[in-house]
Amino acid sequence: MSVPQPSAEQRGEEILAVFDTAFGELLAADPAAFRVKFRKMAGSAFAFYRGTACLFYRDLEHDQRSGPYLDDRTGRVWIHGDLHAENFGTYMDSNGRLIFNVNDFDEAYVGPFTWDLKRFAASVALIGYTKALSDEQITALVRTYAAAYRERIHALATGAKNDEVPPFTLDTADGPLLDALRVARSLTRFGLLDSMTEIRDFERRFAPGGGSIELDAATRYKVLDAFDGYLETLPESSLARPDSYRVKDVVGRRGIGIGSAGLPSYNILLEGNSDALENDVVIYLKQAQTPAVSRHITDPAVRDYFQHEGHRTVISQRALQAHADPWLGWTELDGAGQLVAEVSPYAVDLDWSDIDDLEEIAEVVADLGRATATMHAAADDESGHSLVPFSTERAIDAAIAADEDGFGDLLVDFAHSYGARARADHQIFVDLFRNGRIPGLGL
């Protein structure tokens, strides 16, 4: 028997209730930032989907531990938490290699591995719809993703060596992934510094304007005190030169991304690895958010593992991302957990705007399936954290092996059903927003 769908009015009330839980305090503190966030979300169903992980997990809550392929192990692995088709890009790892992989770990947590796969699959349906792909073509893309994920998980579970499943680098990537890596390689630290700073009195300082907010003495002191706490969270191998800790300047920033609205943040300019001005480093310190997944995971062992959201974000990223940013750490400011990381000169996101050929889309989706599997496999008993004390890839491999044929079907069915749900929700949201129905926001 099918479950009756709520009316548009009922669904609107559900959306407003979820928004109040997820965004209420931040929206009240900075409604202007949320007007910007919501206008971006109004632009397309995919943009709406990107900004509403909170709604996605509320809808998914019913299969927390009882869904297909979930058991006591596969129901509690490290997951990305917001795995959609645009959360992939380049980064420079701690070994100096440019890598293309999953990025943006603000929503990372411990939960069912299928939640990542379902979130990605629905995003493929939404992107496919915007590119006027047929339902059959979208089905084929989701199956391609599922098959690539399955193949890579199995290879890792059965002991494949690193040289058999290498990361996506300048030497191994193809197509749009290689294009992103080549763009990243063309970027420079000097170019980043030139866009954010200037030389004054023979020293580099942040340039005024461009979103920078000058800090008063009391706030600056608090940020510097938080910076001192952050240094204690860095691995010993991160900084080889003591002067790398020297702060040159600090400015405030206002959260500007779809996921960062209303979150206070700061940029800190550091000396870098030599006296030369062209290799100074910019790091950011921002208030970490409560991940949407965590509201639907009741396991006290997971909740009690983290000191605060900054600690949770960093520990999760270090677990999920091999050779993570050496500047990655956490601290506290005004009692709130903070994430600290480098403003990287080498970060380039995957750009879907020019990926229109169906064969090329399929190749990219397959690569992202492999990247997803590699990420899940990185975070297990060998990642140094006791929260997931077993081999993730072996647990997932065994679960899928129990019903190989149903794995692709599960993701295809979800992609189509939730893609349609997100498109309908987007229209409901736009009407709520433009008619002044979102409390505290105004028009």
N, C-alpha and C positions, 0 to 999 in steps of 0.2 A: 504494500500500500504506500503510495507516495505521500510525502509530507506536504501539507498545504503551505504555499508561499505567502508571506505577509504582503499586505497591500503597500502601496508606495508610502502612504501616510504612516503605517505601522513601522515600516523599514526606516523611514526618516527618524522616527522617535528612537529606534534602536541605535542608529548612527549617532544621534545627538548624545545618547546616554554613554556610548563608548567613548566619544570625543571628550565628554566631561571628565570621565575617569582618567583618560590618557593625557589630556592637554589642559585640564581645568586650571590648575595652579599657575602654570606657565602662561597660559592665555590671559589670565587675570593680571599677571605682572607685566605683560608686554603685548597688548592686543594688536598694536601696529605690526609687530613681527609676524603675527599669525594671519593678519590680513594679506601680507605678502605671500606667506606659505600657502594659504588657501587659494589665492589667485593663481599661483603656479599649479596647484592641484586641479583647479577648474579647467586647465588648458586641455587635458585629455584624460581618457579613462586610465591610461597607463600612469600618468603623473598622479592621479588620484590613488591608484593602487600602490604606487611607491610610498605615498605619504600615510597609508592607513594599514600598516602592519597590525596595529591594535585591533582593527575591525576583522582582519583576516584570522587572527588567532582566537578571537571571540567566536567566530563562526566555526573554527576547527576544533574547538575545545572538546567536543563529544568523542573524538577518537584519540584522546590523549594517550592511553596505553592499550586500547583495545582494538585498534585498527589493524588491517592486514600488515604483515611483516614486522609487527611490533611485539616485543617480549620484554623481559626484565632487563635485558642488555640494550637492544636496539631502541628501546623507548627512553633511554637516558644516556645519550652520547652528546659530545660537543657538537653544537649546530651553529650555523651562521646567524640564523634568526631573521634575516631579511634578504634571502637569496632570490633576487630577480635578475633579469637579463642585463641590466645596466650596472649591477654591482660587481663588475670585473674590470681590471685595468692593470697598469704596470706599477712596479715599485722596485727600488734598489735594495737588495737584501744585504744582510750583515757581512756577506762575503764579497760585496761589490758587484754582484751580477744583477743585470736587469731581468726581472721575472714578470711574466703575465700570469695573473691568478685572480682569485677572489679578493675583493677589497671591502672596506667599510664594515668594521666589526662592532659597531655601536650596539647592535641588537643581539649579539652572540650570547649563548646560554647553553644549558644542558637540557635536552629534550628528545623527542622522537625524530629519527633521521628522516623519516618520510615528510615531515613538515617542511624541511628545506626543499625537497624534491617537488612537493606540491606547489609551493610558492613559486618556484622557478617555472614549473610547467604552466601555471596560470599566466605568468608573465609572457611566455611564448605565445599563448593564445591571444593575448592582448596586442602584442606587437604584430603578430600575423594578421589580426583583424585590421589594424591601421594600415597595413601594407596590402590590403584587399586580397589576402590569401583565402582560399576555400577551406571549408571545414576539413576536407580530406587532406589538403596540404598541411594544415596545422596538425592534424593527427599524425601525419608522417614525421613532422619535425619533433613532436613530443616523443614518438617512438625512437627516433634517432638519438635523442638525449638520453632516454631510458637505457637503450642498448649500449651506448658509449659509457654511461655510468656503471652499468652492470659489468661490462668487459673489464674496465679499469679496476673496479673493486675486487673482482675475482683474481686478476693478475697480482694485485697487491696482497690479497689474502693467501695466495698460494706461493708466496715467497719470491716474487719477481724482484730483481735487483734494481737499484736506482738507475743504472744505465739502460735498463729495458723500459722504464717508465719515467723518462726524464721530465723535468719541469719545462714549461714553455719559455724558451729563451730566444735570443737572436739566432742561435744555431739550430733550434728545433721547431720554432713556430712557423706557420704559414698564414697567408691571406691577411684578413683584417687584424689578427693578433700580432703578426709580424709587423704590419704597418704601425700599430700602436707602439710596439717596442722600438721601432726605428725613429718615430717621432720623439719618444722619450729619450733616446740616445742623443738626439740633436739638441736637446735642452741642456742648459748649463746652470750651475749654481749662481754664476755671476748674473745671468739673466733674471733669475728669481730675485736676487738681492737688489738689482737695479730697479725692479718693479715695486719694491716695498720700502727701500731705504735710500739714504743719501749720505754723502761724506760731509761732516761739519767739524771744523777744527781738527783735521787729520784723523778723525775717528768716524766709524760708521754709526748712524743712528736711524731709527725709523723716520720715514718722511711723513709730514702731516697730510691729512686728507686720505682719500681712498678707503674710507671706512675705519681708519684708526681713531681711537678715542684717548685723549691725553688723560692720565690718571692723577688724582690728587695724592699727596704724600702718604696718607693713611692707607689708601688702597694699594699703592705701590709697595708699601712695607708688607702688607698681607700677602701679596702675590710673591714677593721675594722670599718670605718665610715659607710659603707653600712650595716654592722651588727648592729650597733646602731639603724639605721633606721628600720631594720627588727624587733627589739625587740618591737617597738611601735605597730606592727601589730598583735602581739600574744594575744589571749584571756587571761584575767586575771587569769583564772584557769590553764593555761598551766604550769607555773613554780612556785612551792611552796617555793623553797629555793633560796634566792638571789644569792648565789654562783654559781648556775646553769648557770648564765650568763657569768661567767669568762672564757675568751678565753685563752687556753694554747698554741695553735699553729695554724698556717694557711699555707696551701700549695695550689698551683694551680693544676688543672687537665685539661686534654684536652678531649672534648666530644668524646666518643668512641662508643656509641650505634648507631644503624641504624637511629634513629631519632634525634641524638644529634651531628652529625658530624659538626665540625667547631664552635660549641658553647663553648665559654670559661666558665669554671666553677672552683669552689674553694671548698676545704674541710676545715672545721673549727672544731677544737677539743675543747670541753667544759668540765667544771669541773664535771658535773653530779650531782646526788642528795645527794652525801656525799663526805667526804674527801678520801674515798677509791679509789684506782686507777682502780679497775675493773669495775666501773660503769660510767666511763667517756662516753661522748656522742659525736658522730661525726655527724655534719650536713653538707649539701652541699648547695652551693649557685651557681646557674647556670642561664645564660641568657635565659629567656623564649622566645619561638618562636611564630611567627604569626601562628595561627591555620589555617589549610587548609580550614576549613568550613567558616571562616570569610570572605574569598574572594568572597563568593557566597551568603552571607546574607547582604542585603542592608538596613535593618531596622536601622535607626539612633538611636533609643532608645536602641538598643543592643550595637551598636558601642560606644555610648557616656557613657555607664554605667561603663566602666572600665578605670582606670587611665593609665594602661599600661599592657603588656602581663603577667608580673608576678602577678599583681593584678587579672587579668582575670583567670589565671590558679588556683590560690588559692581559689577565690570566687567560681569558678565552682566546684572544688574538694570538698570544704566544703558543697556545695549544694548537690552534687551527692553521697557523701560518708558519711554515718552516723558515728559519733564519729571518725572523721579523726585524723590523726597524730597531737598530741598536739604541735609539733615543726613547723607545717606548717605555713608559712608566706611569705611576699614579701618585696622587697626593690628595690632600684635603684642603679646602678653602671655605671658610664660614660654615664648617660642619658638613659640607657636601663633598662627595667623592669627585675627583677630577681625573680626566684622562690627559696624559702628556705625550706628545709625539712630535716628530719633525714635520715642518712644512716642506715637503719634499720637492726638489726641482724636477724630479723624474716621474711624477705621477701623471699618467695619461689614461683616461677612461675609455672603454670601448664605445665607439660611436656607431650607433645603428642607423644613422640617417642615410648613409650611402650604401648600406648592405641590403640590396633589393633583389639580386639574382637568387632564385630559389635554391640552386645548387650551393651557392656560397653561404646562404643562410644556414643550410643543413650542415655544412662543414663547420661553421662557427658553433652551432648548437652542439654538435658532437664534441668539439674541443671543450666547450663549457661543461659538458657532462663529465669528461675526463678530469677537468679541473675540480669539479665538485667532489668526485670520488677521492682524488688525491688529498683534498682538504679534510674530508671526513676521516681518511686513514691516518692522517698526521696526528690526530688528536686522540690518543689512547694511552695505554699503560706505559708506553715508551716516551711520552711527552713530558714526563716529570711531575704529573699531577695525580693525586690519589683519587680524585672525584670519579674518574672513569678508569677503573683498574683492570681493564681487559683490552684485548685487541679489537678495536672497532671494526676494522675491515673484515676480520674473520666472522664476527657476529653478524654483520650485515650480509656478508656473502652467504652464510648458512641460512639466514632468514629468506633471502630471495630464492635460493636454491630449492626451497620447499614448494615454491609455486612460480616457476620461471615464466610461464605464459601469462599469468595474471599481473605481473609487475608493470609491463607497459600499459595494459588495459587500465590499471588503477590510475596512472598518471594522465592518460588520455581522457578518461571520463571526468577526472577532476578538472583538467585544463579547460575543457569545454564548459562544464557547468559553472565553475567559478569565474571563468572569463566573462560569461554572460551575466553573472551576478554582479561583477565589478563594473561592467558597462552600465547596467541598470542603476547601481548605487551611485555611479558618477553623476548621472542625470539628476537623481534625487538630491545629491549633495549640492550640485550647482543651483538647483531651485531653492534649497534651504539657505544657501549663502546669499544669493542675489535678492532674496526676499527678507533678509534680516532676521532669519530664524535661529541663527547660532548665538546662544546667550553670551553677552559680554563682548561681542565682536563689533557690533554696529555694521554700517555699510561701507 
